[in-house]
Amino acid sequence: MSLAMSLLIATYNWPRALELVLASVRAQRVLPHEVVIADDGSRDDTRALIAREALTFPCPLVHVWHEDTGFRLAAIRNKAIARARGDYVVQIDGDIVLHPAFVAGHARAARRGRYVQGSRALLSEAVTRRLLQGESVALGVRTRGLENRPNALYAPWLSPLVRGATDALRRTRGCHMAFWRDDLVRVNGYDEHIEGWGREDSELATRLINAGVRRRNLKFSAVAYHLWHTTANQEAVDRNHERVVRAQRERLVRAECGLDQYLSQHLASSESLA
């Protein structure tokens, strides 16, 4: 693959789900340049899983971890982006199982001046339980117990026909997005003032759009399946949404507290090893 792609996977204390996701990465027809795990403070069982997987993984597997002091997804994603070596970053959550052509679909869709908003089909609780228990379940548009069924259709010839939302709020899902890394650097990555579940993805998308990066909606060629889980604590959503409104109102481009602090750390570390 000519495009140097980093696949960034966010995780927190669900190693069995992460194991399923990594198995789907192993099964890719085209591998990413590397996989970077953005770990928001998981316990040692997740660390052990990643170490074990790294021994035989078909591409470099990098584990980026910080201490668990609450939901700090924006910060751990920034730290992972700083470590990423690819020109292009495809971002998923640690409960997103990939179609075998997922990486290849993103490679075809990458365009300068665009960020990508992907979609996902929702697996039922019953299907998720079967997968977690180790059953072999054929995932596809005909799988029983599937919500958002059209999102499970693999039909890449239809992908260029997709239009959809062009703003930063409608159907924005941080569990499946993609960006040019230098665009992320330009806007200083995620806003780390956003803590707790919700809106960090919309706030980032707002600043990307303010910087002139247009949204592209990707369906049918990078299919993904979202494992069922209970709803997250949403107490922080209203507070975090205020950051989105501020970014829209003030036409903000760069995050005040963002990616640059880790880029400088990573550069210093690299120079000390040289």
C-alpha positions as CSV (number, residue, x, y, z in Angstrom):
1,M,0.0,0.0,0.0
2,S,1.6,3.3,-1.1
3,L,-0.3,5.3,1.5
4,A,1.4,5.2,4.9
5,M,-1.6,4.6,7.1
6,S,-1.7,4.5,10.9
7,L,-4.7,2.7,12.3
8,L,-5.5,4.2,15.7
9,I,-7.6,2.2,18.1
10,A,-8.9,3.7,21.3
11,T,-9.5,1.3,24.2
12,Y,-10.4,1.2,27.9
13,N,-10.7,-2.0,30.0
14,W,-12.3,-4.3,27.5
15,P,-9.5,-6.6,26.3
16,R,-11.8,-9.3,24.9
17,A,-13.4,-6.7,22.5
18,L,-10.0,-5.4,21.6
19,E,-8.9,-8.9,20.8
20,L,-11.7,-9.3,18.3
21,V,-10.8,-5.9,16.7
22,L,-7.2,-6.9,16.4
23,A,-8.2,-10.3,14.9
24,S,-10.2,-8.3,12.2
25,V,-7.0,-6.2,11.5
26,R,-5.0,-9.4,11.0
27,A,-7.6,-10.4,8.5
28,Q,-7.3,-7.3,6.3
29,R,-6.6,-7.8,2.6
30,V,-4.4,-4.7,2.8
31,L,-2.6,-4.0,6.1
32,P,-2.0,-0.6,7.6
33,H,1.5,0.7,8.0
34,E,1.1,0.3,11.8
35,V,-1.5,0.0,14.5
36,V,-1.4,2.4,17.5
37,I,-3.5,1.6,20.6
38,A,-4.7,4.7,22.4
39,D,-5.3,3.2,25.9
40,D,-7.1,5.5,28.3
41,G,-5.7,3.8,31.4
42,S,-6.7,0.2,31.1
43,R,-5.6,-2.5,33.6
44,D,-2.7,-4.9,33.2
45,D,-4.8,-7.5,31.3
46,T,-5.1,-5.1,28.4
47,R,-1.3,-4.5,28.5
48,A,-0.7,-8.2,28.5
49,L,-3.0,-8.8,25.6
50,I,-1.2,-6.2,23.5
51,A,2.2,-7.5,24.4
52,R,1.1,-11.0,23.4
53,E,-0.4,-9.8,20.1
54,A,2.7,-7.8,19.2
55,L,4.8,-10.9,19.1
56,T,3.1,-12.2,15.9
57,F,1.2,-9.2,14.6
58,P,1.7,-8.6,10.9
59,C,2.5,-4.9,11.3
60,P,4.0,-2.8,14.1
61,L,1.7,-2.7,17.1
62,V,2.3,0.3,19.4
63,H,0.8,0.7,22.8
64,V,0.3,4.3,24.1
65,W,-1.1,4.4,27.7
66,H,-1.7,6.9,30.4
67,E,-2.9,6.7,33.9
68,D,-6.6,6.3,34.5
69,T,-7.8,9.6,36.0
70,G,-11.2,9.6,34.3
71,F,-12.5,9.7,30.8
72,R,-9.7,11.5,28.9
73,L,-10.2,10.2,25.3
74,A,-9.1,13.5,23.8
75,A,-5.7,13.4,25.6
76,I,-4.9,9.7,24.8
77,R,-5.8,10.2,21.2
78,N,-3.5,13.1,21.0
79,K,-0.7,11.1,22.6
80,A,-1.3,8.3,20.1
81,I,-1.4,10.7,17.1
82,A,2.0,12.1,18.3
83,R,3.4,8.6,18.2
84,A,1.9,7.7,14.8
85,R,4.3,7.5,11.9
86,G,1.8,7.4,9.0
87,D,0.8,10.2,6.8
88,Y,-2.8,9.3,7.2
89,V,-4.6,8.3,10.5
90,V,-7.7,6.1,10.5
91,Q,-9.3,6.2,13.9
92,I,-11.7,3.6,15.4
93,D,-12.8,2.5,18.8
94,G,-11.8,-0.7,20.5
95,D,-15.2,-2.2,19.9
96,I,-15.3,-1.7,16.1
97,V,-14.8,-5.0,14.2
98,L,-13.6,-4.5,10.7
99,H,-14.6,-5.9,7.3
100,P,-11.6,-7.5,5.5
101,A,-11.6,-4.6,3.0
102,F,-11.8,-1.8,5.6
103,V,-8.2,-0.6,5.3
104,A,-8.2,-0.9,1.5
105,G,-11.5,1.1,1.4
106,H,-9.9,4.0,3.4
107,A,-6.8,4.0,1.2
108,R,-9.0,4.5,-1.9
109,A,-11.1,7.2,-0.2
110,A,-8.2,9.4,1.1
111,R,-8.1,12.8,-0.6
112,R,-6.1,15.8,0.4
113,G,-8.3,18.6,1.8
114,R,-10.8,16.1,3.2
115,Y,-11.4,14.3,6.5
116,V,-13.6,11.2,6.4
117,Q,-16.6,10.4,8.5
118,G,-17.2,6.7,8.4
119,S,-20.3,4.7,9.4
120,R,-20.9,1.5,11.3
121,A,-23.5,-1.2,11.6
122,L,-24.7,-1.9,15.2
123,L,-24.5,-5.5,16.4
124,S,-27.2,-6.8,18.8
125,E,-26.5,-7.8,22.3
126,A,-27.0,-11.5,21.4
127,V,-24.6,-11.4,18.4
128,T,-22.0,-9.5,20.4
129,R,-22.2,-12.1,23.2
130,R,-21.7,-14.9,20.7
131,L,-18.6,-13.2,19.3
132,L,-17.2,-12.5,22.7
133,Q,-17.6,-16.1,23.6
134,G,-15.5,-17.2,20.7
135,E,-18.3,-18.3,18.3
136,S,-17.6,-17.9,14.6
137,V,-20.3,-15.5,13.3
138,A,-20.3,-14.5,9.6
139,L,-20.8,-10.7,9.7
140,G,-22.5,-9.1,6.7
141,V,-25.6,-7.3,5.5
142,R,-27.6,-10.5,6.1
143,T,-26.5,-11.1,9.7
144,R,-29.4,-11.4,12.1
145,G,-29.6,-9.0,14.9
146,L,-28.1,-6.1,13.0
147,E,-29.2,-2.4,13.2
148,N,-28.3,0.2,10.7
149,R,-28.3,-2.7,8.2
150,P,-27.4,-0.6,5.1
151,N,-24.1,0.3,6.8
152,A,-23.1,-3.4,6.5
153,L,-23.4,-3.5,2.8
154,Y,-20.1,-3.8,1.0
155,A,-20.6,-2.3,-2.4
156,P,-17.6,0.0,-3.1
157,W,-19.0,1.0,-6.5
158,L,-21.7,2.9,-4.6
159,S,-19.4,4.8,-2.4
160,P,-18.7,7.7,-4.8
161,L,-22.5,8.4,-4.9
162,V,-22.7,9.0,-1.1
163,R,-23.3,12.7,-0.1
164,G,-24.7,13.2,3.4
165,A,-24.0,15.9,6.0
166,T,-21.3,18.5,5.5
167,D,-21.3,20.0,9.0
168,A,-19.5,18.9,12.1
169,L,-22.5,17.8,14.2
170,R,-24.8,15.6,12.2
171,R,-23.9,11.9,12.4
172,T,-20.3,12.7,13.6
173,R,-18.9,9.5,15.2
174,G,-15.4,9.5,16.6
175,C,-15.5,5.7,16.6
176,H,-14.8,5.7,12.8
177,M,-13.1,8.7,11.3
178,A,-10.0,9.4,9.2
179,F,-7.6,12.4,8.8
180,W,-4.4,13.4,7.2
181,R,-1.9,13.7,10.0
182,D,-0.7,17.1,9.0
183,D,-4.2,18.4,9.1
184,L,-4.4,17.2,12.7
185,V,-1.1,18.9,13.5
186,R,-2.4,22.1,11.9
187,V,-5.5,22.3,14.1
188,N,-3.5,21.0,17.2
189,G,-5.5,17.7,17.4
190,Y,-8.1,17.2,20.1
191,D,-9.1,19.8,22.6
192,E,-8.1,18.4,26.0
193,H,-10.4,20.7,27.8
194,I,-13.0,18.2,26.8
195,E,-13.2,15.4,29.4
196,G,-16.0,12.9,30.0
197,W,-17.9,11.2,27.2
198,G,-19.1,13.2,24.2
199,R,-18.4,15.9,21.7
200,E,-14.6,15.7,21.4
201,D,-15.1,14.4,17.9
202,S,-17.5,17.2,16.8
203,E,-15.3,19.9,18.3
204,L,-12.3,18.6,16.3
205,A,-14.4,18.4,13.1
206,T,-15.6,22.0,13.7
207,R,-12.0,23.3,13.8
208,L,-11.0,21.2,10.7
209,I,-13.9,22.7,8.8
210,N,-12.9,26.1,10.0
211,A,-9.4,25.4,8.6
212,G,-10.8,24.6,5.2
213,V,-10.8,20.8,5.5
214,R,-14.0,19.5,4.0
215,R,-16.0,16.5,5.3
216,R,-16.4,13.3,3.2
217,N,-18.9,10.7,4.2
218,L,-17.7,7.1,3.6
219,K,-20.1,4.2,3.2
220,F,-20.1,0.8,1.5
221,S,-16.4,0.5,1.1
222,A,-15.0,0.6,4.7
223,V,-17.6,-1.5,6.5
224,A,-17.4,-1.7,10.3
225,Y,-19.4,-3.5,13.0
226,H,-20.0,-1.9,16.4
227,L,-20.2,-4.4,19.3
228,W,-23.1,-3.9,21.6
229,H,-22.5,-2.3,25.1
230,T,-24.4,-0.4,27.7
231,T,-24.8,3.4,27.2
232,A,-21.9,5.5,28.4
233,N,-22.3,8.1,31.2
234,Q,-23.4,11.2,29.4
235,E,-23.2,13.8,32.2
236,A,-20.5,15.7,30.5
237,V,-22.2,16.1,27.1
238,D,-23.8,19.5,27.8
239,R,-20.5,21.0,29.2
240,N,-18.5,19.6,26.3
241,H,-21.0,20.8,23.8
242,E,-20.2,24.4,24.9
243,R,-16.7,23.9,23.5
244,V,-18.2,23.0,20.2
245,V,-20.4,26.1,20.2
246,R,-17.4,28.2,21.1
247,A,-15.4,26.8,18.2
248,Q,-18.2,27.5,15.8
249,R,-18.9,31.0,17.1
250,E,-15.2,32.1,17.3
251,R,-14.2,30.2,14.1
252,L,-11.4,28.5,16.0
253,V,-8.8,26.5,14.2
254,R,-6.3,25.5,16.8
255,A,-6.9,23.8,20.2
256,E,-5.4,25.7,23.1
257,C,-4.4,22.5,24.9
258,G,-3.8,19.9,22.3
259,L,-1.4,17.8,20.3
260,D,1.6,20.0,20.2
261,Q,2.7,19.3,23.7
262,Y,3.3,15.6,22.8
263,L,4.8,16.3,19.4
264,S,7.6,18.3,21.2
265,Q,8.0,15.6,23.8
266,H,8.2,12.9,21.1
267,L,10.8,15.0,19.1
268,A,12.9,15.5,22.1
269,S,12.8,11.8,22.9
270,S,13.8,10.9,19.3
271,E,16.7,13.4,19.4
272,S,18.0,11.9,22.7
273,L,18.1,8.5,21.1
274,A,19.9,9.7,18.0
